[in-house]
């Protein structure tokens, strides 16, 4: 049984980038719409909780040490996110995260190796 699913980890890296830029946008939000600010905050919070849930579930169902490796890979892949920010901008990444992180979350859970 392979312990690390590289496709699931790749979706986790993209997921982490989306959530990071939503959190950054929430932190520096200066818009007039309180409803959008609230939606942005809720999305960033749900994304963060989903990421923690993924790492915990991966460790529980696959291998206890795998979440540590996946987290480090996610940190290293943030360099790609910073390069992507230079091309499309932080605001575009944050806004696309409303669709991007749920799609990535679906695939990172779906492509996780089974415990059997």
C-alpha positions in Angstrom: 0.0 0.0 0.0 1.5 3.4 -1.0 1.4 5.7 2.0 1.8 9.0 0.1 -0.7 9.8 -2.6 1.1 12.4 -4.8 -2.1 13.5 -6.5 -3.8 14.0 -3.2 -0.8 15.9 -1.9 -0.8 18.1 -5.1 -4.4 19.0 -4.5 -3.5 19.8 -0.9 -0.8 22.2 -2.1 -3.2 24.0 -4.4 -5.8 24.0 -1.6 -3.3 25.5 0.9 -2.4 28.3 -1.6 -6.1 29.2 -2.1 -6.7 29.2 1.7 -3.6 31.3 2.4 -4.6 34.0 0.0 -8.1 34.1 1.4 -6.7 34.5 4.9 -4.4 37.2 3.6 -7.3 39.0 2.0 -9.3 38.7 5.2 -6.5 40.2 7.2 -6.1 43.2 4.9 -9.8 43.6 3.9 -10.8 47.2 3.6 -13.9 46.9 1.5 -17.2 48.6 2.2 -19.3 45.4 2.0 -19.6 43.8 5.4 -21.4 40.9 3.9 -18.5 40.1 1.6 -16.0 40.5 4.4 -18.1 38.1 6.5 -18.3 35.6 3.6 -14.5 35.9 3.1 -13.8 35.3 6.8 -16.2 32.3 6.9 -14.6 30.8 3.8 -11.1 31.3 5.1 -12.1 29.7 8.5 -13.8 26.7 6.8 -10.8 26.3 4.6 -8.4 26.3 7.5 -10.5 23.8 9.4 -10.8 21.6 6.3 -7.0 21.6 6.0 -6.5 20.6 9.6 -9.2 17.9 9.2 -7.4 16.5 6.1 -4.1 16.2 7.9 -5.7 14.6 11.0 -7.7 12.2 8.9 -4.7 11.3 6.8 -2.7 10.6 9.9 -5.5 8.6 11.4 -6.4 6.5 8.4 -3.2 6.1 6.5 0.0 6.6 8.5 0.6 8.7 11.7 3.8 10.4 10.2 2.4 11.2 6.8 0.7 14.6 7.8 4.1 16.0 8.9 5.6 15.2 5.5 2.5 16.5 3.7 2.6 19.7 5.7 6.3 20.3 4.9 5.6 19.6 1.2 2.8 22.2 1.4 5.1 24.8 2.9 7.7 24.2 0.2 5.1 24.4 -2.6 4.1 27.9 -1.3 7.0 29.1 -3.5 4.9 28.2 -6.5 2.0 30.1 -5.0 4.1 33.2 -4.6 5.2 33.0 -8.3 1.5 32.5 -9.3 0.7 35.6 -7.3 3.1 37.6 -9.4 1.3 36.5 -12.5 -2.4 36.8 -11.6 -2.4 38.8 -8.4 -3.4 38.1 -4.8 -6.9 39.4 -5.2 -7.6 37.1 -8.1 -6.3 34.1 -6.1 -8.4 35.1 -3.1 -11.6 35.4 -5.2 -11.0 32.2 -7.1 -10.5 30.5 -3.8 -14.3 30.5 -3.2 -14.5 27.8 -5.9 -10.9 26.6 -5.9 -10.4 25.4 -2.3 -13.7 23.4 -2.1 -12.8 21.6 -5.4 -9.3 20.9 -4.2 -10.6 19.7 -0.9 -13.0 17.2 -2.7 -10.1 15.7 -4.7 -7.6 15.6 -1.9 -10.0 13.6 0.2 -11.2 11.5 -2.7 -7.6 10.6 -3.8 -6.3 9.8 -0.4 -5.1 6.2 -0.1 -7.4 3.8 1.7 -6.4 2.2 5.0 -7.0 -1.4 3.7 
